[in-house]
Amino acid sequence: SGTATASLTVNTPGQLAISQSFLEDPIPPGGTVKLSFTISNFDRDFSASAISFTEDLDAILPGLQAVNTPLLNPCGAGSMLSGTSTLSFSGGDLATESTCTFTVTLQVPAGAAPGSYPASSSNLTGTINGSPFTGAPATDVLFINYTPQLAKSFTPSLIGTG
């Protein structure tokens, strides 16, 4: 007897869009998780250039850090994703009606508490047909969960046989 909700995003020509998704979560404290970004140019007539955004990993979870940056040319020649605690993407170029996807590996702090950690990038910016464009930020939630551990021991540790 629950209810479900859904949202619909209508992409129109002349629009740049970004989405992000944590892959393989929930993740235990001290583990790694992949964060995937997809940038799309929905314009039918013009390519997009100078695409950029940032993602403050410390704002998601203090101590969360990228471990495989910089990523070179993820969205066109000269584009780059750099940084460890704040990711900075710049120099993206996309042809008309095209998309690029790239993934960065993040190290979760060993002392992270279980829970859900909302993530939001900055607004996506770029240029289409010589005009500046600003798109909505990308959002997702990182889930941290402890993996149950089982241990046993015997006291006393040595037992005599007689």
N, C-alpha and C positions, 0 to 999 in steps of 0.2 A: 504494500500500500504506500509506496514511496512515489515521489515525483521526480522527473528528470527534466533538466533544462539544457538548452543548446543555444549557441550563438552562431550567427551567420555573418561572415565578413564578405562584402561584395567588393571585388577589386575592379577598378575602372581604369580604362586607358589613361596613361599619363601618371600612373601611380607606381611608386617603389614601395616594397613591403619587406619586412624582416620577421622571421619566426625563429624560435630557439627551442631546443628540447634536450633535457637530460636523458641520456641513454643508460640503460642498465641500472637504474635506481629502483628500489632503495639500496643504499650502499652503506656498509659499516664504517664507523669512525676509523680513520687511518687508511682507507681504501682509495681507489681512484675511480673516477666517473668521467664519461665523455659528454661534452656539451657540444651539440650540433647546431649550427646556424644555417639558415637558408634565406638568401636575398633574391627577390624577384623584381624584374622590370616588366610591368604589364602594358607599357606603352607600345602601341602597334606601329608607330611611325618613327620613333626616335630612340636612340640608344641612351643609356644613362652613364654618367661619368662622375668622378670625384666622390664616390659613395663612401660614407664613413659612419661609424658609431663607436661607442665605448660600452664596456660592461665592468662594473665595479664588483669584483669577486668578494672583497672584504665586506661590502654592504650586504651580500647574500649570507655569508658565514665568515666571521673573522678567522683568518689563517688559511682560507681556501686559496689555492694557488695553481696557476697553469704550469705544466711541466714540459710541454713540447713546443714552446714558442721560441723564436718567431716562426710563423707559417708564411712562406713566400709564395706570391702569385695565386692565392686561393680563389680570387674572383677577377681574373685578368692580369696581364703582365704589369708588374709594378705594384700590385696590391699587396698588403701585408697585414697580418694580425700579430701584434707584439704585446709584451708585458707579462707580468706574473700575477700581481694582485689586482691590477686594473688592466683589462684587455683593451687594446686600441686597434680598431680596424680602419684602414685608410687606403685610398687609391683604387677603389673598386670600379670596374667598368663592366657593363652588361649590355649586350645587343638587345634589339627590340624583342619583346616577348620571350625573354630568357631568364634562367635561374642559375644560381651557383650555390653549392652546399659545401661546407667545410666543418671539420670537427677538431676540437682542442681537448686534451686530456687534463683533468683537474685532480689535484691531490687534496683529499679531505683531511682536515686536522685530526690527529689521533684522539684528542680529547673532546671531539664534537658530541654534543648531546643529541639523543634521538629526537626527531621531530621533522617538521616541514619548514623549508626555507624558501620563501618566494624570491624570485629573481626577475629583474627587469633591466633591459639595456637602456641606453639613452635613445633619443629619437634617431631614426635613420635619416641621414642627409645625403644629398647628391644634386646633380644637375641633369635636367632633361631639356633638350633643345635650347640650351643656353640659359635656361631659367632655373634658379635654385628650387629645390624640392625638399620638404621635410615630411617624413612618414612617422607613424606611430612606433613606439618601442616594442621589442619582443619580450614576452613573459613566459615563465614556466616555474615549476616548483621542484626543488631538490628535496628528496626524502632521505633522511639518515635513520638507520635502524640498527640496533645491536643484534649481532648474530648470537643466539644462545650458545653458551659454552658449558660443557659438562666435564667435571673433574672428580676423581675419587682418590681417597687415600685411606690407609689402614693405620690404626694406632693400637698397639705398638707396631712398628714397621717390620720387626723380626719376631717370628713365633718359633719357640723351641719345639723339638719333636720328642722330648721325653727324658 
